[in-house]
Structures are given as C-alpha cells and as structure tokens.
Amino acid sequence: MAKPRSSSIPAIDPINLNARQAAAYLGATIWFVRQLAWKKEVATVRYGHRLLFPRQELDAYQKRQVRG
C-alpha cells in the first residue's frame, strides 16, 4: 500500500469562512448563519457569488450574544 504524500505547504486558517465552515465555527446550522447574513447581523464578504463570513465578525457577533 502506498504511503500518503506529505505536503510541504503548511495548513492555513482562513480569515473568511464559507457558510458551512462558519456554522461549524459557531456550533450552529448553515440556515442560521445565512439568516445572520440576510438580517445583516454580521458583515459578509462577497467574491462573485460566494458569500464569506470574516472570522472576526463571527467572534464579535458571539461576544454580543453573551449575557452577564
């Protein structure tokens, strides 16, 4: 059996996450994350038809939801 090749390119944490990644990051559903974008509760970035969520915006949203 052949050994898997190891990549010399290091893994990079993306600054912008797609809806599936953003949902996993927040522990929510994709539908919920898309609603955040539609309601403009978090800023998004568009690359053509792609809707991306900046990690900093998701962190800021989560901090706003904390109740003390």
PyMOL commands that set and color helices and strands:
alter all, ss='L'
color gray80, all
select helices_A, chain A and resi 19-26+30-38+55-65
alter helices_A, ss='H'
color red, helices_A
select strands_A, chain A and resi 16-17+45-47+50-54
alter strands_A, ss='S'
color yellow, strands_A
deselect
rebuild
show_as cartoon
